[in-house]
Amino acid sequence: MIMKQNSESLNKVNPSSLQFSESAISHFKSQLISQSEISYIRIGVRKAGCSGYEYFFEYAEVQDEDDTLIKHDDCTFLIDPKSFEFLKGSKVDYEEDGFNKGIKFHNPNATAVCGCGESFSMETKQNSDSEVTSQVKKK
């Protein structure tokens, strides 16, 4: 599945997609420029952390056949099908607050966040009434 986003679509919440703020796109673009041989950024969810799951992002050179592909400007993101189910309706942001800076996920599917802010949990029945935010520190 391929999705394209533009600045106008970033301001609208889409419960079946993953959204990116302009600051997140700008951050990822600058990271890709410094890695000229890398084509993609993979974003996903894996079992880990105190609350059960954590977000991750990494450079990727190859797209898997079942990946969801999201293109925005010069950035192409890959998301595996299982992670995409966790991330639907989320917004990826980049925030700077004093010495703290990094990627932040605003995920309406998360039901709780660990005190460290790096992991989250989800119930089997997704609770779409509450939004929980989790942050991944910049590497």
WOZI-V475151 format. One record per helix or strand of 2 or more residues. SS is the DSSP state (A for helix, B for strand). FROM is the first residue (numbers start at 1). TO is the last residue. Records with the same first field share a line. If there is no record, write none. Layout:
SS->FROM-TO / FROM-TO
//
This chain:
B->2-4 / 19-20 / 40-48 / 52-60 / 68-72 / 75-79 / 91-97 / 100-107 / 112-113 / 119-121 / 132-137
A->7-10 / 22-33 / 81-87
//
